[in-house]
Amino acid sequence: AYSSIAHMGWMTAILAYNPTMTLLNLVLYILMTTTTFMLFMYNSSTTTLSLSLSWNKTPLITTSILVMMLSLGGLPPLTGFMPKWMIIQELTKNDSIIMPTLMAITALLNLYFYMRLAYSTSLTMFPSTNNMKIKWQFTNTKQMPCLAPMIIISTLTLPLTPMLSVLN
């Protein structure tokens, strides 16, 4: 809920200046959120504790969750940074300096929330008594054929920024 409110704040801040950018931000947010929830469904994760237990079972999916969390938080090399960067540029072009500064500072709180989730998911290993790195498990029967392209689109869209800025 906090993530949705924070992203909605970015969208409403730019709505008066550039409605197309608001739509771009909404589409990217829906794409990144859908991908994140698909990763959670694939992992059958419902709590932070179950996320921290997933590292032993599915390390690649857990790494993808880490990258998605950082992208949603708006870390610069990932897709989530693109709409924030473009919104800050648009606001400063319209002679608004205080608003984008405050928005960039509050974006750090959002990044903290995602970093906390990413830390508990990927950067901690649950203590186990066995010596095996990968626990025995049943094969996953969930079919999600669009998960791989969605992960790629959700994290690597930043190089397309010049093309998308032409649309605005």
C-alpha positions in Angstrom: 0.0 0.0 0.0 2.8 2.4 0.8 4.4 1.7 -2.6 1.2 2.5 -4.4 0.7 5.7 -2.5 4.3 6.8 -3.1 4.0 6.1 -6.9 0.6 7.8 -7.0 2.3 10.9 -5.5 4.8 11.0 -8.4 2.0 10.6 -10.9 -0.2 13.4 -9.4 2.8 15.7 -9.2 3.4 15.6 -12.9 -0.2 15.3 -14.1 -0.7 19.0 -14.5 2.5 19.5 -16.5 2.6 16.3 -18.7 -0.3 13.8 -18.6 1.6 11.5 -21.0 4.4 11.1 -18.5 1.8 10.2 -15.9 0.6 7.4 -18.1 4.1 6.2 -18.7 4.8 6.1 -15.0 1.5 4.2 -14.4 2.3 1.6 -17.1 5.8 1.1 -15.8 4.6 0.8 -12.2 1.9 -1.7 -13.2 4.5 -3.7 -15.2 7.0 -3.8 -12.3 4.4 -4.6 -9.7 2.9 -7.4 -11.8 6.3 -8.9 -12.3 7.1 -8.7 -8.5 3.8 -10.4 -7.6 4.4 -13.1 -10.2 7.8 -13.8 -8.6 6.1 -14.0 -5.2 3.4 -16.3 -6.6 6.1 -18.5 -8.2 7.9 -18.7 -4.9 4.7 -19.1 -2.9 5.9 -16.3 -0.6 3.3 -14.5 1.5 5.5 -13.1 4.4 8.9 -11.6 4.9 9.9 -14.8 6.7 8.9 -17.0 3.8 10.9 -14.7 1.5 14.0 -15.2 3.7 13.6 -19.0 3.4 13.4 -18.9 -0.4 17.1 -18.3 -0.9 18.0 -22.0 -0.4 15.3 -23.3 -2.7 15.3 -20.9 -5.6 18.3 -18.6 -5.8 17.7 -17.3 -9.3 14.1 -16.3 -8.5 15.3 -14.7 -5.2 17.9 -12.7 -7.1 15.2 -11.6 -9.5 13.1 -10.4 -6.5 16.1 -8.4 -5.3 16.5 -6.7 -8.7 12.8 -6.0 -8.9 12.8 -4.5 -5.4 15.6 -2.2 -6.3 13.9 -1.3 -9.6 10.6 -0.4 -7.7 12.7 1.7 -5.3 14.0 3.7 -8.2 17.7 2.8 -8.1 19.5 4.5 -11.1 20.6 1.7 -13.3 17.1 0.1 -13.3 13.8 0.8 -14.9 12.2 2.3 -11.8 14.6 5.2 -11.9 13.4 6.3 -15.4 10.0 7.8 -14.6 11.4 9.5 -11.4 14.2 11.0 -13.4 11.9 12.2 -16.2 9.4 13.7 -13.7 12.2 15.6 -11.9 13.4 16.9 -15.2 9.9 18.0 -16.2 9.3 19.8 -12.9 12.6 21.6 -13.0 11.9 22.7 -16.6 8.7 24.3 -15.3 10.7 26.3 -12.7 9.7 24.2 -9.8 12.8 23.5 -7.7 11.4 22.8 -4.2 8.9 20.1 -5.2 11.3 17.8 -7.1 13.9 18.2 -4.3 11.3 17.1 -1.7 10.2 14.3 -3.9 13.7 13.0 -4.4 14.4 13.1 -0.7 11.1 11.3 0.1 12.0 8.7 -2.6 14.8 7.7 -0.3 12.2 6.5 2.3 10.6 4.4 -0.5 14.0 3.0 -1.4 14.6 2.1 2.3 11.3 0.1 2.4 12.4 -1.9 -0.7 16.0 -2.3 0.6 14.6 -3.8 3.8 12.6 -6.3 1.8 15.5 -7.0 -0.5 17.8 -7.5 2.5 15.6 -10.0 4.2 15.0 -11.8 0.9 18.3 -12.0 -0.8 21.1 -10.9 1.5 20.4 -13.1 4.5 20.5 -16.8 4.6 18.2 -18.7 7.0 20.3 -20.8 9.4 20.0 -24.4 8.6 21.5 -27.5 10.1 22.1 -29.4 6.9 25.3 -29.1 4.9 23.5 -29.1 1.5 23.4 -25.7 -0.2 20.1 -26.6 -2.0 17.4 -28.3 -0.1 15.6 -31.2 -1.6 12.3 -30.2 -3.1 9.5 -31.1 -5.4 9.8 -29.6 -8.9 7.7 -26.5 -9.3 4.6 -27.2 -11.4 3.6 -23.5 -11.8 3.6 -22.5 -15.4 4.5 -18.8 -15.9 5.7 -18.5 -19.5 5.7 -14.7 -19.5 7.7 -14.3 -16.3 11.2 -14.2 -18.0 10.3 -11.5 -20.5 8.5 -9.5 -17.9 11.6 -9.6 -15.6 13.7 -8.3 -18.5 11.3 -5.5 -19.4 10.8 -4.5 -15.8 14.5 -4.1 -15.1 16.2 -3.2 -18.4 14.0 -0.5 -19.9 16.2 2.4 -18.8 18.2 2.4 -22.1 15.0 3.1 -23.9 14.6 6.5 -22.1 15.7 8.7 -25.1 13.2 7.0 -27.3 10.4 7.4 -24.7 11.3 11.0 -24.1 10.6 11.8 -27.8 7.0 10.6 -27.2 6.5 13.3 -24.5 
